[in-house]
């Protein structure tokens, strides 16, 4: 049976992912910037949700994936904290300025994980030389690669993911992600020959605030300061059902 991983940014989303049939979550903060390391309080709260494997995103900030020494040290500490709090795995990645894998940084992350599962995240999708990068990620000891096949979506990159899976063989798990939904998840798994898939499965949750101070924004003036996105139990259930027999 195919494995469904859902990225979640709250306890509510983690519960929806579990109840919808996901086997694992990637716990993130600030999904609007692609995700950063979640807070310790959120990590502890989500760890109490039973029936889910928990992988924690380790990313110190938004923006690119080239990190200064102090950022790498902070992420090493976040990995050790995640391990101490009972996480099942971590999700990491780092690049050099020329787009190649920052092997020194990733090796430090793998060492800090100390036996936890390690997923290399979609920094790969903006890396140079994909097959060479894939081999380097494998040689560093990562267990899994989350990727859209260096395309805008996993559906668009399905053929590349299939080629990568054939190149990697059994050395690493390839997990398609980006733009995955209940309408395309099964097709992506069939086209790529993979048996894990990653989805956000989010829906808009309208704010219950009756008082709203207009003209004030908490971030970009284009952002809605009240509404938010959460994992949709219904969409997770639909994806899980679509891939159940694959």
C-alpha positions as a Markdown table, in Angstrom:
| # | Residue | x | y | z |
|---|---|---|---|---|
| 1 | Unk | 0.0 | 0.0 | 0.0 |
| 2 | Unk | 1.3 | 3.5 | -0.9 |
| 3 | Unk | 2.2 | 5.8 | 2.0 |
| 4 | Unk | 0.7 | 9.2 | 2.2 |
| 5 | Unk | 2.7 | 12.0 | 3.9 |
| 6 | Unk | 0.9 | 15.3 | 4.6 |
| 7 | Unk | 2.7 | 18.6 | 5.5 |
| 8 | Unk | 1.0 | 20.1 | 8.6 |
| 9 | Unk | 1.5 | 23.4 | 10.4 |
| 10 | Unk | -0.8 | 22.9 | 13.4 |
| 11 | Unk | -2.2 | 20.4 | 15.8 |
| 12 | Unk | -5.6 | 20.7 | 14.0 |
| 13 | Unk | -3.9 | 19.9 | 10.7 |
| 14 | Unk | -2.0 | 16.9 | 12.2 |
| 15 | Unk | -5.3 | 15.5 | 13.6 |
| 16 | Unk | -7.0 | 16.0 | 10.2 |
| 17 | Unk | -4.1 | 14.2 | 8.4 |
| 18 | Unk | -4.3 | 11.2 | 10.8 |
| 19 | Unk | -8.1 | 11.0 | 10.7 |
| 20 | Unk | -8.0 | 11.3 | 6.9 |
| 21 | Unk | -5.7 | 8.3 | 6.5 |
| 22 | Unk | -2.2 | 9.7 | 6.2 |
| 23 | Unk | 0.5 | 7.6 | 7.8 |
| 24 | Unk | 3.0 | 10.4 | 8.4 |
| 25 | Unk | 3.2 | 14.2 | 8.6 |
| 26 | Unk | 5.9 | 16.6 | 7.9 |
| 27 | Unk | 5.6 | 19.2 | 10.7 |
| 28 | Unk | 6.4 | 22.8 | 9.5 |
| 29 | Unk | 6.0 | 26.3 | 10.6 |
| 30 | Unk | 5.2 | 29.2 | 8.1 |
| 31 | Unk | 4.0 | 27.1 | 5.2 |
| 32 | Unk | 3.3 | 30.3 | 3.3 |
| 33 | Unk | 7.1 | 30.6 | 2.8 |
| 34 | Unk | 7.6 | 26.9 | 2.0 |
| 35 | Unk | 8.0 | 25.9 | 5.6 |
| 36 | Unk | 10.5 | 26.5 | 8.4 |
| 37 | Unk | 11.3 | 24.7 | 11.6 |
| 38 | Unk | 8.2 | 24.5 | 13.9 |
| 39 | Unk | 8.2 | 25.8 | 17.4 |
| 40 | Unk | 9.1 | 23.5 | 20.3 |
| 41 | Unk | 5.6 | 24.0 | 21.7 |
| 42 | Unk | 4.0 | 22.9 | 18.5 |
| 43 | Unk | 6.4 | 19.9 | 18.2 |
| 44 | Unk | 5.5 | 18.8 | 21.7 |
| 45 | Unk | 1.8 | 19.2 | 21.1 |
| 46 | Unk | 1.8 | 17.3 | 17.8 |
| 47 | Unk | 3.9 | 14.5 | 19.3 |
| 48 | Unk | 1.0 | 13.7 | 21.5 |
| 49 | Unk | -1.2 | 13.0 | 18.5 |
| 50 | Unk | -1.3 | 9.2 | 18.4 |
| 51 | Unk | -1.3 | 7.1 | 15.3 |
| 52 | Unk | 1.1 | 9.2 | 13.2 |
| 53 | Unk | 4.8 | 9.1 | 12.3 |
| 54 | Unk | 6.2 | 12.5 | 12.8 |
| 55 | Unk | 9.0 | 14.0 | 10.6 |
| 56 | Unk | 10.1 | 17.6 | 11.4 |
| 57 | Unk | 11.2 | 20.1 | 8.9 |
| 58 | Unk | 14.6 | 21.6 | 9.8 |
| 59 | Unk | 14.9 | 25.0 | 8.0 |
| 60 | Unk | 16.0 | 28.1 | 9.8 |
| 61 | Unk | 14.4 | 30.6 | 7.5 |
| 62 | Unk | 12.7 | 31.2 | 4.2 |
| 63 | Unk | 14.5 | 32.1 | 1.1 |
| 64 | Unk | 17.3 | 30.2 | -0.5 |
| 65 | Unk | 19.0 | 27.0 | 0.8 |
| 66 | Unk | 22.6 | 28.3 | 1.2 |
| 67 | Unk | 23.3 | 28.7 | 4.9 |
| 68 | Unk | 25.9 | 30.5 | 6.9 |
| 69 | Unk | 27.8 | 28.6 | 9.6 |
| 70 | Unk | 25.6 | 30.0 | 12.5 |
| 71 | Unk | 22.5 | 28.9 | 10.6 |
| 72 | Unk | 23.9 | 25.4 | 10.2 |
| 73 | Unk | 24.7 | 25.2 | 13.9 |
| 74 | Unk | 21.2 | 26.3 | 14.8 |
| 75 | Unk | 19.7 | 23.6 | 12.6 |
| 76 | Unk | 22.0 | 20.9 | 14.1 |
| 77 | Unk | 20.6 | 22.0 | 17.5 |
| 78 | Unk | 17.0 | 21.9 | 16.1 |
| 79 | Unk | 17.6 | 18.3 | 14.9 |
| 80 | Unk | 18.9 | 17.3 | 18.3 |
| 81 | Unk | 15.8 | 18.9 | 19.9 |
| 82 | Unk | 13.5 | 17.0 | 17.5 |
| 83 | Unk | 15.2 | 13.7 | 18.3 |
| 84 | Unk | 14.9 | 14.4 | 22.1 |
| 85 | Unk | 11.2 | 15.1 | 21.7 |
| 86 | Unk | 10.6 | 11.8 | 20.1 |
| 87 | Unk | 10.3 | 12.8 | 16.4 |
| 88 | Unk | 10.6 | 9.8 | 14.0 |
| 89 | Unk | 12.6 | 11.7 | 11.4 |
| 90 | Unk | 13.8 | 15.1 | 10.1 |
| 91 | Unk | 13.6 | 16.8 | 6.8 |
| 92 | Unk | 16.7 | 18.7 | 5.7 |
| 93 | Unk | 18.6 | 20.2 | 2.8 |
| 94 | Unk | 21.4 | 22.7 | 1.9 |
| 95 | Unk | 23.1 | 23.9 | -1.2 |
| 96 | Unk | 26.3 | 25.6 | -2.1 |
| 97 | Unk | 26.1 | 28.9 | -4.0 |
| 98 | Unk | 26.8 | 27.1 | -7.3 |
| 99 | Unk | 23.7 | 24.9 | -6.8 |
| 100 | Unk | 25.5 | 21.7 | -5.8 |
| 101 | Unk | 24.6 | 19.8 | -2.6 |
| 102 | Unk | 26.3 | 21.2 | 0.4 |
| 103 | Unk | 27.7 | 17.9 | 1.5 |
| 104 | Unk | 29.5 | 19.2 | 4.6 |
| 105 | Unk | 26.3 | 20.7 | 6.0 |
| 106 | Unk | 24.1 | 17.8 | 5.1 |
| 107 | Unk | 26.6 | 15.4 | 6.7 |
| 108 | Unk | 26.4 | 17.3 | 9.9 |
| 109 | Unk | 22.6 | 17.1 | 9.8 |
| 110 | Unk | 22.7 | 13.4 | 9.2 |
| 111 | Unk | 25.1 | 13.0 | 12.1 |
| 112 | Unk | 22.9 | 15.1 | 14.4 |
| 113 | Unk | 19.9 | 12.9 | 13.4 |
| 114 | Unk | 21.7 | 10.0 | 15.0 |
| 115 | Unk | 19.7 | 7.2 | 13.5 |
| 116 | Unk | 16.4 | 9.1 | 12.8 |
| 117 | Unk | 15.0 | 8.9 | 9.3 |
| 118 | Unk | 16.4 | 11.7 | 7.1 |
| 119 | Unk | 14.5 | 13.2 | 4.2 |
| 120 | Unk | 16.3 | 15.6 | 1.8 |
| 121 | Unk | 13.7 | 18.2 | 0.9 |
| 122 | Unk | 12.8 | 20.2 | -2.2 |
| 123 | Unk | 16.1 | 22.1 | -2.1 |
| 124 | Unk | 16.9 | 19.3 | -4.6 |
| 125 | Unk | 14.5 | 20.8 | -7.1 |
| 126 | Unk | 16.6 | 24.0 | -7.4 |
| 127 | Unk | 19.9 | 22.1 | -7.4 |
| 128 | Unk | 22.2 | 21.7 | -10.3 |
| 129 | Unk | 23.0 | 18.4 | -12.0 |
| 130 | Unk | 20.1 | 16.3 | -10.7 |
| 131 | Unk | 21.5 | 12.8 | -11.1 |
| 132 | Unk | 24.9 | 13.8 | -9.6 |
| 133 | Unk | 23.0 | 15.6 | -6.8 |
| 134 | Unk | 20.8 | 12.5 | -6.2 |
| 135 | Unk | 23.9 | 10.3 | -5.9 |
| 136 | Unk | 25.5 | 12.7 | -3.4 |
| 137 | Unk | 22.3 | 12.7 | -1.3 |
| 138 | Unk | 22.3 | 8.9 | -1.3 |
| 139 | Unk | 26.0 | 8.8 | -0.3 |
| 140 | Unk | 25.4 | 11.2 | 2.6 |
| 141 | Unk | 23.0 | 8.6 | 4.1 |
| 142 | Unk | 19.6 | 10.3 | 3.5 |
| 143 | Unk | 16.8 | 7.8 | 3.4 |
| 144 | Unk | 14.3 | 9.7 | 1.3 |
| 145 | Unk | 14.1 | 12.5 | -1.3 |
| 146 | Unk | 11.1 | 14.7 | -1.5 |
| 147 | Unk | 10.9 | 16.1 | -5.1 |
| 148 | Unk | 8.8 | 17.5 | -7.9 |
| 149 | Unk | 11.4 | 16.2 | -10.4 |
| 150 | Unk | 12.8 | 19.7 | -10.7 |
| 151 | Unk | 9.5 | 20.8 | -12.3 |
| 152 | Unk | 6.8 | 23.2 | -11.3 |
| 153 | Unk | 4.7 | 20.3 | -10.0 |
| 154 | Unk | 5.2 | 16.6 | -9.3 |
| 155 | Unk | 2.7 | 15.8 | -12.1 |
| 156 | Unk | 4.9 | 17.8 | -14.6 |
| 157 | Unk | 8.0 | 16.2 | -13.3 |
| 158 | Unk | 6.7 | 12.6 | -13.2 |
| 159 | Unk | 8.9 | 11.4 | -16.0 |
| 160 | Unk | 12.1 | 12.8 | -14.3 |
| 161 | Unk | 11.1 | 11.2 | -11.0 |
| 162 | Unk | 10.7 | 7.9 | -12.8 |
| 163 | Unk | 14.2 | 8.2 | -14.3 |
| 164 | Unk | 15.6 | 9.2 | -10.9 |
| 165 | Unk | 13.9 | 6.2 | -9.3 |
| 166 | Unk | 15.4 | 3.9 | -11.9 |
| 167 | Unk | 18.8 | 5.4 | -11.4 |
| 168 | Unk | 18.6 | 5.2 | -7.6 |
| 169 | Unk | 17.2 | 1.7 | -7.4 |
| 170 | Unk | 16.7 | 0.6 | -3.8 |
| 171 | Unk | 19.3 | 3.1 | -2.5 |
| 172 | Unk | 16.8 | 5.7 | -1.5 |
| 173 | Unk | 13.0 | 6.3 | -1.4 |
| 174 | Unk | 11.7 | 8.8 | -4.0 |
| 175 | Unk | 8.7 | 10.7 | -2.7 |
| 176 | Unk | 6.8 | 12.9 | -5.3 |
| 177 | Unk | 5.5 | 16.2 | -3.9 |
| 178 | Unk | 4.1 | 19.6 | -5.0 |
| 179 | Unk | 0.7 | 20.1 | -6.5 |
| 180 | Unk | -0.4 | 16.6 | -5.4 |
| 181 | Unk | -4.2 | 16.3 | -4.9 |
| 182 | Unk | -6.9 | 13.7 | -5.0 |
| 183 | Unk | -7.3 | 14.0 | -8.8 |
| 184 | Unk | -3.7 | 13.2 | -9.7 |
| 185 | Unk | -2.1 | 11.3 | -6.8 |
| 186 | Unk | -2.7 | 7.9 | -8.1 |
| 187 | Unk | -1.5 | 8.8 | -11.6 |
| 188 | Unk | 1.7 | 10.3 | -10.2 |
| 189 | Unk | 2.4 | 7.1 | -8.3 |
| 190 | Unk | 1.8 | 4.9 | -11.3 |
| 191 | Unk | 3.8 | 7.1 | -13.7 |
| 192 | Unk | 6.8 | 7.4 | -11.3 |
| 193 | Unk | 6.7 | 3.8 | -9.9 |
| 194 | Unk | 7.1 | 5.2 | -6.4 |
| 195 | Unk | 5.1 | 4.1 | -3.3 |
| 196 | Unk | 5.2 | 7.2 | -1.2 |
| 197 | Unk | 3.6 | 10.6 | -2.0 |
| 198 | Unk | 3.5 | 14.0 | -0.2 |
| 199 | Unk | 0.6 | 16.4 | -0.3 |
| 200 | Unk | -0.4 | 19.6 | 1.5 |
| 201 | Unk | -4.2 | 18.9 | 1.1 |
| 202 | Unk | -5.0 | 22.3 | 2.5 |
| 203 | Unk | -8.2 | 24.3 | 2.5 |
| 204 | Unk | -9.0 | 27.9 | 3.4 |
| 205 | Unk | -10.4 | 28.3 | 6.9 |
| 206 | Unk | -12.3 | 31.5 | 7.4 |
| 207 | Unk | -11.7 | 33.6 | 10.5 |
| 208 | Unk | -14.3 | 33.7 | 13.2 |
| 209 | Unk | -13.3 | 37.2 | 14.2 |
| 210 | Unk | -16.3 | 39.6 | 14.1 |
| 211 | Unk | -14.2 | 42.7 | 14.8 |
| 212 | Unk | -11.7 | 43.5 | 12.1 |
| 213 | Unk | -9.5 | 46.6 | 12.1 |
| 214 | Unk | -9.2 | 47.4 | 8.4 |
| 215 | Unk | -6.0 | 48.9 | 6.9 |
| 216 | Unk | -3.6 | 46.9 | 9.0 |
| 217 | Unk | -1.6 | 44.0 | 7.7 |
| 218 | Unk | 0.6 | 41.5 | 9.6 |
| 219 | Unk | 2.8 | 40.9 | 6.6 |
| 220 | Unk | 2.4 | 41.7 | 2.9 |
| 221 | Unk | -0.4 | 44.2 | 2.2 |
| 222 | Unk | -1.7 | 41.5 | -0.2 |
| 223 | Unk | -2.1 | 38.9 | 2.6 |
| 224 | Unk | -5.4 | 38.3 | 4.4 |
| 225 | Unk | -4.5 | 38.9 | 8.1 |
| 226 | Unk | -7.5 | 36.8 | 9.3 |
| 227 | Unk | -8.1 | 33.7 | 7.2 |
| 228 | Unk | -5.6 | 30.8 | 7.1 |
| 229 | Unk | -5.0 | 27.4 | 5.5 |
| 230 | Unk | -5.3 | 24.1 | 7.4 |
| 231 | Unk | -5.1 | 20.5 | 6.3 |
| 232 | Unk | -8.5 | 19.3 | 4.9 |
| 233 | Unk | -9.7 | 16.0 | 6.4 |
| 234 | Unk | -11.9 | 15.5 | 3.4 |
| 235 | Unk | -9.1 | 16.0 | 0.9 |
| 236 | Unk | -6.7 | 13.7 | 2.8 |
| 237 | Unk | -9.4 | 11.1 | 2.9 |
| 238 | Unk | -9.9 | 11.4 | -0.9 |
| 239 | Unk | -6.2 | 11.1 | -1.6 |
| 240 | Unk | -5.9 | 8.1 | 0.8 |
| 241 | Unk | -8.8 | 6.3 | -1.0 |
| 242 | Unk | -7.4 | 7.1 | -4.5 |
| 243 | Unk | -4.0 | 5.5 | -3.6 |
| 244 | Unk | -5.2 | 2.7 | -1.3 |
| 245 | Unk | -4.7 | -0.1 | -3.8 |
| 246 | Unk | -1.5 | 1.1 | -5.4 |
